[in-house]
């Protein structure tokens, strides 16, 4: 691809050549004003290459006045967004000092520079933007805020920085904020398994009982996405704070116990049962947690242990789904002789 002389000089990193082109009266050296598949301006190229002397020359040029608000065509990034993408603090400061819009939203996702800095995990860039009074309470096209994004991605240092920047009153207002599908920061952190972030949010009294638009709660997410001892620790934390133990997902009617049973995780099932989960709640298809374990389980030994645990607690081993299929029939279908024999009277 052939680039106009000014942009070619920026891409090569030649400060002297850029200075010479900017000082000439021949406008052909810097036209066309954009280049590449996404129509980047000279400022976009300078920001992306993190070349401070060249960026400073462009911004100070009296003959070639760059459009600091110009957007490229793919995502609608301004030069400031490109500097943010790289986490380039010196470039961010210089662009802001020359009038870059700190709240400029991208075309596609409607993300501000602060939202992008959080997304990419650039702590120093976030700190810089906050020092320039970037808005923390703002939302992109799917209702994600900097707080929600930091929680979802497990950027705990950034989350704390944003949280404390808002102060007690501000943090109180957003701690149970939701995106466009009702996902809170706690739910998003739990879904991704960010244990330290979960602990922080719980310590700040985030609501463990908040239900998403589709009925999912944080403890559903913990039961579904948790892994090993760390996942069990999260379940325990949520239960200690009064998680919605028998909440049901709208589409399936599953409680957290259904999910843990379907995964075949004995420790998760045991924890939920001990906490008082209802054993015979039926899903939209008529499945109880016990039947769900047999239907979706992969390991007979684990499922046998879950069945015994649930039966001991009072669950009905003779349960049938909405099609009349029972535990014995399902076990036989899977070739699970031990469980088939256990359920033969049903």
BAKOLNU-69999 format. One record per residue (C-alpha): residue number from 1; residue in one letter; x, y, z. Coordinates in steps of 0.25 Angstrom, whole numbers, plus 5000, padded with zeros to 4 digits. Example, Ala and Ser with C-alpha at 12.3 -4.5 7.8 and 13.67 -1.06 7.14 Angstrom:
BEGIN
num,residu,xx,yy,zz
1,A,5049,4982,5031
2,S,5055,4996,5029
# end
This chain:
BEGIN
num,residu,xx,yy,zz
1,X,5000,5000,5000
2,X,5005,5014,4996
3,X,5004,5024,5007
4,X,5004,5039,5006
5,X,5018,5045,5009
6,X,5014,5051,5023
7,X,5008,5038,5027
8,X,5019,5029,5022
9,X,5029,5038,5030
10,X,5021,5036,5042
11,X,5020,5021,5040
12,X,5035,5021,5038
13,X,5037,5028,5051
14,X,5046,5039,5044
15,X,5044,5052,5053
16,X,5052,5060,5043
17,X,5045,5056,5031
18,X,5031,5059,5038
19,X,5036,5073,5042
20,X,5041,5076,5028
21,X,5028,5072,5022
22,X,5020,5080,5032
23,X,5029,5092,5029
24,X,5027,5092,5014
25,X,5016,5099,5007
26,X,5013,5088,4997
27,X,5000,5082,5002
28,X,5002,5069,4994
29,X,5011,5064,5004
30,X,5000,5062,5014
31,X,4989,5059,5005
32,X,4981,5050,5004
33,X,4978,5053,5019
34,X,4975,5039,5022
35,X,4981,5025,5018
36,X,4979,5010,5020
37,X,4967,5001,5020
38,X,4961,5009,5033
39,X,4964,5023,5028
40,X,4974,5027,5039
41,X,4979,5041,5040
42,X,4993,5045,5043
43,X,4989,5046,5058
44,X,4984,5032,5058
45,X,4997,5027,5052
46,X,5005,5035,5062
47,X,4997,5031,5074
48,X,4997,5016,5070
49,X,5012,5016,5068
50,X,5014,5024,5082
51,X,5024,5034,5076
52,X,5023,5046,5085
53,X,5032,5056,5077
54,X,5024,5053,5064
55,X,5010,5054,5071
56,X,5015,5067,5077
57,X,5019,5072,5064
58,X,5006,5069,5058
59,X,4998,5076,5069
60,X,5007,5088,5068
61,X,5007,5090,5053
62,X,5001,5103,5048
63,X,5001,5099,5033
64,X,4995,5085,5035
65,X,4984,5086,5046
66,X,4980,5072,5049
67,X,4966,5068,5053
68,X,4968,5063,5067
69,X,4953,5058,5067
70,X,4954,5050,5054
71,X,4949,5036,5055
72,X,4954,5024,5047
73,X,4944,5016,5039
74,X,4945,5002,5046
75,X,4941,5005,5061
76,X,4940,5020,5061
77,X,4953,5022,5069
78,X,4959,5036,5071
79,X,4974,5037,5072
80,X,4971,5038,5087
81,X,4965,5024,5086
82,X,4977,5019,5079
83,X,4986,5024,5090
84,X,4977,5018,5100
85,X,4977,5004,5093
86,X,4992,5004,5094
87,X,4992,5009,5109
88,X,5001,5021,5105
89,X,5000,5031,5116
90,X,5009,5042,5110
91,X,5001,5042,5097
92,X,4988,5042,5105
93,X,4992,5054,5113
94,X,4997,5061,5101
95,X,4984,5059,5093
96,X,4976,5063,5105
97,X,4984,5076,5107
98,X,4982,5079,5092
99,X,4966,5078,5093
100,X,4963,5063,5091
101,X,4949,5060,5095
102,X,4951,5051,5108
103,X,4936,5046,5106
104,X,4937,5043,5091
105,X,4929,5030,5089
106,X,4933,5020,5078
107,X,4923,5018,5066
108,X,4921,5003,5068
109,X,4921,5001,5083
110,X,4919,5015,5088
111,X,4931,5013,5097
112,X,4938,5025,5104
113,X,4953,5026,5105
114,X,4951,5022,5120
115,X,4943,5010,5116
116,X,4954,5005,5106
117,X,4965,5007,5117
118,X,4957,4998,5126
119,X,4954,4988,5116
120,X,4969,4987,5112
121,X,4973,4987,5127
122,X,4982,4999,5126
123,X,4983,5004,5140
124,X,4992,5016,5138
125,X,4983,5020,5126
126,X,4971,5019,5135
127,X,4977,5027,5146
128,X,4981,5038,5136
129,X,4967,5039,5130
130,X,4962,5040,5144
131,X,4972,5051,5147
132,X,4966,5059,5135
133,X,4952,5057,5141
134,X,4947,5046,5132
135,X,4933,5041,5135
136,X,4932,5028,5143
137,X,4917,5026,5142
138,X,4915,5024,5127
139,X,4910,5013,5118
140,X,4913,5007,5105
141,X,4903,5001,5095
142,X,4900,4989,5103
143,X,4899,4996,5117
144,X,4913,4993,5121
145,X,4920,5003,5130
146,X,4935,5004,5134
147,X,4931,4998,5147
148,X,4924,4986,5141
149,X,4935,4984,5131
150,X,4946,4984,5141
151,X,4938,4974,5149
152,X,4935,4965,5137
153,X,4950,4965,5133
154,X,4955,4963,5147
155,X,4963,4976,5147
156,X,4962,4977,5162
157,X,4973,4989,5163
158,X,4965,4997,5153
159,X,4951,4993,5160
160,X,4957,4998,5173
161,X,4962,5011,5167
162,X,4949,5014,5160
163,X,4941,5010,5173
164,X,4949,5019,5182
165,X,4949,5030,5172
166,X,4934,5031,5173
167,X,4934,5031,5188
168,X,4925,5024,5198
169,X,4912,5031,5192
170,X,4916,5029,5178
171,X,4920,5015,5180
172,X,4907,5012,5187
173,X,4899,5017,5175
174,X,4906,5008,5165
175,X,4909,4995,5173
176,X,4897,4988,5168
177,X,4897,4995,5154
178,X,4892,4986,5143
179,X,4896,4985,5128
180,X,4885,4983,5118
181,X,4882,4969,5121
182,X,4882,4971,5136
183,X,4896,4966,5139
184,X,4902,4973,5151
185,X,4917,4974,5154
186,X,4916,4963,5164
187,X,4909,4954,5154
188,X,4919,4957,5143
189,X,4931,4954,5153
190,X,4925,4941,5157
191,X,4922,4936,5143
192,X,4937,4939,5140
193,X,4942,4933,5153
194,X,4949,4945,5158
195,X,4950,4941,5172
196,X,4957,4953,5178
197,X,4948,4962,5170
198,X,4936,4955,5176
199,X,4941,4956,5190
200,X,4943,4971,5188
201,X,4929,4973,5183
202,X,4923,4965,5195
203,X,4932,4973,5205
204,X,4925,4985,5199
205,X,4912,4980,5201
206,X,4908,4977,5186
207,X,4894,4970,5186
208,X,4896,4955,5184
209,X,4881,4953,5182
210,X,4879,4961,5170
211,X,4873,4954,5158
212,X,4876,4956,5144
213,X,4865,4958,5133
214,X,4866,4943,5130
215,X,4865,4939,5145
216,X,4880,4936,5146
217,X,4886,4940,5159
218,X,4901,4940,5164
219,X,4899,4927,5171
220,X,4894,4921,5158
221,X,4907,4926,5151
222,X,4915,4920,5162
223,X,4909,4907,5161
224,X,4910,4907,5146
225,X,4924,4913,5144
226,X,4931,4910,5157
227,X,4943,4901,5157
228,X,4948,4892,5168
229,X,4951,4897,5182
230,X,4952,4912,5177
231,X,4938,4911,5172
232,X,4933,4904,5184
233,X,4939,4916,5192
234,X,4930,4925,5184
235,X,4918,4917,5186
236,X,4920,4918,5201
237,X,4923,4933,5201
238,X,4910,4935,5193
239,X,4902,4926,5203
240,X,4907,4933,5215
241,X,4902,4946,5209
242,X,4888,4941,5207
243,X,4888,4937,5192
244,X,4875,4933,5185
245,X,4877,4918,5188
246,X,4864,4914,5180
247,X,4863,4924,5170
248,X,4859,4919,5156
249,X,4865,4922,5142
250,X,4853,4927,5133
251,X,4856,4918,5121
252,X,4859,4905,5128
253,X,4853,4907,5142
254,X,4866,4902,5148
255,X,4871,4905,5162
256,X,4885,4906,5166
257,X,4884,4891,5171
258,X,4879,4887,5157
259,X,4891,4893,5151
260,X,4901,4887,5161
261,X,4894,4873,5160
262,X,4895,4874,5145
263,X,4910,4876,5145
264,X,4912,4865,5154
265,X,4919,4872,5165
266,X,4917,4865,5178
267,X,4923,4876,5187
268,X,4915,4887,5181
269,X,4902,4879,5182
270,X,4906,4876,5197
271,X,4908,4890,5200
272,X,4895,4895,5194
273,X,4887,4884,5201
274,X,4893,4887,5214
275,X,4889,4901,5212
276,X,4875,4897,5210
277,X,4873,4896,5195
278,X,4859,4890,5192
279,X,4861,4876,5186
280,X,4848,4874,5178
281,X,4847,4887,5171
282,X,4843,4883,5156
283,X,4849,4890,5144
284,X,4840,4894,5132
285,X,4842,4880,5127
286,X,4838,4874,5140
287,X,4853,4870,5144
288,X,4856,4870,5159
289,X,4871,4872,5163
290,X,4872,4857,5165
291,X,4867,4854,5151
292,X,4875,4865,5145
293,X,4888,4859,5151
294,X,4884,4845,5145
295,X,4880,4851,5131
296,X,4892,4860,5129
297,X,4903,4854,5138
298,X,4915,4848,5131
299,X,4922,4840,5142
300,X,4913,4829,5149
301,X,4921,4829,5162
302,X,4919,4844,5164
303,X,4905,4843,5160
304,X,4902,4831,5169
305,X,4908,4839,5181
306,X,4899,4851,5177
307,X,4887,4842,5176
308,X,4890,4836,5190
309,X,4892,4850,5196
310,X,4879,4855,5191
311,X,4871,4843,5194
312,X,4876,4843,5208
313,X,4871,4858,5209
314,X,4857,4853,5205
315,X,4858,4854,5189
316,X,4849,4845,5182
317,X,4856,4834,5174
318,X,4844,4830,5167
319,X,4842,4844,5160
320,X,4839,4844,5145
321,X,4840,4855,5135
322,X,4829,4861,5127
323,X,4830,4849,5117
324,X,4829,4839,5128
325,X,4844,4835,5128
326,X,4849,4831,5141
327,X,4863,4830,5148
328,X,4864,4815,5145
329,X,4861,4816,5131
330,X,4871,4827,5129
331,X,4882,4819,5136
332,X,4879,4807,5128
333,X,4880,4815,5115
334,X,4894,4820,5120
335,X,4898,4806,5124
336,X,4900,4810,5138
337,X,4897,4796,5145
338,X,4899,4801,5159
339,X,4889,4812,5158
340,X,4879,4804,5150
341,X,4879,4794,5161
342,X,4878,4805,5172
343,X,4866,4810,5165
344,X,4860,4796,5161
345,X,4848,4797,5170
346,X,4844,4810,5164
# end
